[in-house]
Amino acid sequence: MLDFKLSNLAVVGAGIGGCSAAYFARKHFPDMKLTIYDSQERIGGRILTCKVAGRPIELGATFFNRINRTLLDILKTEKLETTPFERMNFAVWNGSNFVFRSNKESLTTFLKLLLEYRFSLTRTYLLLRKVSSQVAQLYQEERKNPSDMLQIFESTLIDKWKRKTFYEALKERNIGQAFIDEIATPITRIIYSQNEDIGAFAGLSSLIGIYSGETYSFAEGNSILPIHLAQASSATIKMGKKVDAIEKTPKGNYRVHTENDVMVFDNVIIAAPLEIANIKFDGLSLKRCGAQPYQSVYRSAMRGVFKPEYFNLDNSINFPNTILTTKETGPITQYSIQKASHTESVVTISSTEPVNRTIFTDIFKNSPVSIFDHYWKAAYPIFKPLSRLSPTRIDKGLMYLNAIEPMVSSMETSVLSAKNAVRMLLAEKLE
Ligand SMILES: Cc1cc2nc3c(=O)[nH]c(=O)nc-3n(C[C@H](O)[C@H](O)[C@H](O)COP(=O)(O)OP(=O)(O)OC[C@H]3O[C@@H](n4cnc5c(N)ncnc54)[C@H](O)[C@@H]3O)c2cc1C
């Protein structure tokens, strides 16, 4: 731990990226003056939990898994309680039938998949094993001397996926169309609201998330994570303060402008996608690889007595809790059904277009009560093949965490990028 008493750091964005950047910065720089800015009045960004009858319901980032090493390290250190995310009870809906239904036991589900999709399943498993070892290589590279996430990606075999679509990656391995349509694409739809034309690494990591065993969320709701990290950092948090401009001074510091104040910092970490952040840069040249389009997502939830007949189900006790969709179903990418009481359930629908209210009247036996409607204008990138990623390091003392988002977007990658950016700032101080 090193003590650079004179340095200070501004973090733009109080999502998981910004809050973990402040957390890691505090660990390396105990006396550093830390300031987090967020244009909204809450901490969390794309992590947002609402409570229904005391139970957390996630409107944004929902789960993580046991290969998310950076997140798991934080959980262990900070003793944050997690809960397994119930996911084996799923079904895939094509708009009129279920094309696949899981079994309660994961082994039986696996055997069912094997029987149905045979070599496509085994080939997919082999491919995912390979990609998982490439991800492990990424962590190894990251543990070495700190370097830009761009270089870390480029030094691993993960980099080769960025020029392909997920569909091309699967077809190269002779994975059959039925498996792509009925299993692989419904998974990319539930994770990133995108079909098989999604960028290969984003598509493959969606499958890895499911293949690598149990998934988790935070017992108190995922919003606890960024809130806890922001508190642990003891940063000054400026809520409702949009950063309008970052200006490099002749001395090499940064003036951070909001509507009604200007402060000078030695270091700045930008932890929000620049496409959304709308920040003006003065005295800086940004090496960016084109604007990244983002996907809109609508999440709506209603509570009432669920009508299993809507999905041609006759057994109201054993209905799936997660319904994935094939691309024939159109904009609805997921239905989630959670028991709220002995008789009632909360049904959450995710869609790339506004959800027609009549669906909810059809899905319940009684007149349902609205719980929330949330619109994510920019949920995650629309992942396409890329020629290059933008670097994390914009200039000395100025880092951009979301530079890697066009390749993959998750809580883990935001935290990993934050950890690495802080280590790069530390390395700059030692230069
Ligand atoms: C519906 C949905 C489901 C998802 N599911 C999962 C999942 O299951 N698992 C998973 O790991 N990931 C999931 N993700 C992705 C994950 O939520 C994101 O990758 C991650 O939370 C991004 O964090 P971030 O801190 O990088 O960005 P953000 O969370 O977007 O934070 C950026 C913050 O910056 C603020 N800001 C923007 N511009 C400015 C400015 N000019 N000045 C000041 N503040 C500014 C914003 O208000 C925001 O709070 C999901 C995302 C969505 C939307």
PDBQT file of the ligand as one rigid body, heavy atoms in Angstrom, charges set to zero:
ROOT
HETATM    1  C1  LIG A 501     -31.518  -5.089 -18.059  1.00  0.00    +0.000 C 
HETATM    2  C2  LIG A 501     -30.063  -5.428 -17.820  1.00  0.00    +0.000 A 
HETATM    3  C3  LIG A 501     -29.714  -6.715 -17.418  1.00  0.00    +0.000 A 
HETATM    4  C4  LIG A 501     -28.376  -7.029 -17.179  1.00  0.00    +0.000 A 
HETATM    5  N1  LIG A 501     -28.063  -8.269 -16.694  1.00  0.00    +0.000 NA
HETATM    6  C5  LIG A 501     -26.809  -8.515 -16.267  1.00  0.00    +0.000 A 
HETATM    7  C6  LIG A 501     -26.519  -9.696 -15.527  1.00  0.00    +0.000 A 
HETATM    8  O1  LIG A 501     -27.391 -10.523 -15.247  1.00  0.00    +0.000 OA
HETATM    9  N2  LIG A 501     -25.235  -9.884 -15.101  1.00  0.00    +0.000 N 
HETATM   10  C7  LIG A 501     -24.244  -8.966 -15.348  1.00  0.00    +0.000 A 
HETATM   11  O2  LIG A 501     -23.103  -9.192 -14.916  1.00  0.00    +0.000 OA
HETATM   12  N3  LIG A 501     -24.500  -7.833 -16.049  1.00  0.00    +0.000 NA
HETATM   13  C8  LIG A 501     -25.754  -7.577 -16.493  1.00  0.00    +0.000 A 
HETATM   14  N4  LIG A 501     -26.042  -6.414 -17.139  1.00  0.00    +0.000 N 
HETATM   15  C9  LIG A 501     -24.930  -5.523 -17.524  1.00  0.00    +0.000 C 
HETATM   16  C10 LIG A 501     -24.417  -4.738 -16.317  1.00  0.00    +0.000 C 
HETATM   17  O3  LIG A 501     -25.498  -4.163 -15.639  1.00  0.00    +0.000 OA
HETATM   18  C11 LIG A 501     -23.493  -3.628 -16.790  1.00  0.00    +0.000 C 
HETATM   19  O4  LIG A 501     -22.488  -4.141 -17.644  1.00  0.00    +0.000 OA
HETATM   20  C12 LIG A 501     -22.785  -2.945 -15.624  1.00  0.00    +0.000 C 
HETATM   21  O5  LIG A 501     -23.672  -2.727 -14.548  1.00  0.00    +0.000 OA
HETATM   22  C13 LIG A 501     -22.201  -1.639 -16.129  1.00  0.00    +0.000 C 
HETATM   23  O6  LIG A 501     -21.698  -0.913 -15.035  1.00  0.00    +0.000 OA
HETATM   24  P1  LIG A 501     -20.924   0.449 -15.271  1.00  0.00    +0.000 P 
HETATM   25  O7  LIG A 501     -20.604   0.989 -13.935  1.00  0.00    +0.000 OA
HETATM   26  O8  LIG A 501     -19.811   0.195 -16.201  1.00  0.00    +0.000 OA
HETATM   27  O9  LIG A 501     -21.948   1.404 -16.029  1.00  0.00    +0.000 OA
HETATM   28  P2  LIG A 501     -23.330   1.994 -15.483  1.00  0.00    +0.000 P 
HETATM   29  O10 LIG A 501     -23.968   1.055 -14.544  1.00  0.00    +0.000 OA
HETATM   30  O11 LIG A 501     -24.094   2.414 -16.689  1.00  0.00    +0.000 OA
HETATM   31  O12 LIG A 501     -22.912   3.275 -14.648  1.00  0.00    +0.000 OA
HETATM   32  C14 LIG A 501     -22.611   4.499 -15.259  1.00  0.00    +0.000 C 
HETATM   33  C15 LIG A 501     -23.084   5.611 -14.334  1.00  0.00    +0.000 C 
HETATM   34  O13 LIG A 501     -22.586   6.836 -14.858  1.00  0.00    +0.000 OA
HETATM   35  C16 LIG A 501     -23.579   7.831 -14.720  1.00  0.00    +0.000 C 
HETATM   36  N5  LIG A 501     -23.276   8.865 -15.719  1.00  0.00    +0.000 N 
HETATM   37  C17 LIG A 501     -23.399   8.786 -17.063  1.00  0.00    +0.000 A 
HETATM   38  N6  LIG A 501     -22.958   9.922 -17.636  1.00  0.00    +0.000 NA
HETATM   39  C18 LIG A 501     -22.546  10.733 -16.636  1.00  0.00    +0.000 A 
HETATM   40  C19 LIG A 501     -21.985  12.044 -16.607  1.00  0.00    +0.000 A 
HETATM   41  N7  LIG A 501     -21.748  12.752 -17.723  1.00  0.00    +0.000 N 
HETATM   42  N8  LIG A 501     -21.692  12.583 -15.395  1.00  0.00    +0.000 NA
HETATM   43  C20 LIG A 501     -21.919  11.884 -14.241  1.00  0.00    +0.000 A 
HETATM   44  N9  LIG A 501     -22.459  10.643 -14.236  1.00  0.00    +0.000 NA
HETATM   45  C21 LIG A 501     -22.750  10.073 -15.418  1.00  0.00    +0.000 A 
HETATM   46  C22 LIG A 501     -24.883   7.090 -14.941  1.00  0.00    +0.000 C 
HETATM   47  O14 LIG A 501     -25.960   7.781 -14.328  1.00  0.00    +0.000 OA
HETATM   48  C23 LIG A 501     -24.598   5.748 -14.272  1.00  0.00    +0.000 C 
HETATM   49  O15 LIG A 501     -25.022   5.731 -12.926  1.00  0.00    +0.000 OA
HETATM   50  C24 LIG A 501     -27.363  -6.052 -17.385  1.00  0.00    +0.000 A 
HETATM   51  C25 LIG A 501     -27.716  -4.762 -17.788  1.00  0.00    +0.000 A 
HETATM   52  C26 LIG A 501     -29.057  -4.450 -17.983  1.00  0.00    +0.000 A 
HETATM   53  C27 LIG A 501     -29.430  -3.048 -18.354  1.00  0.00    +0.000 C 
ENDROOT
TORSDOF 0
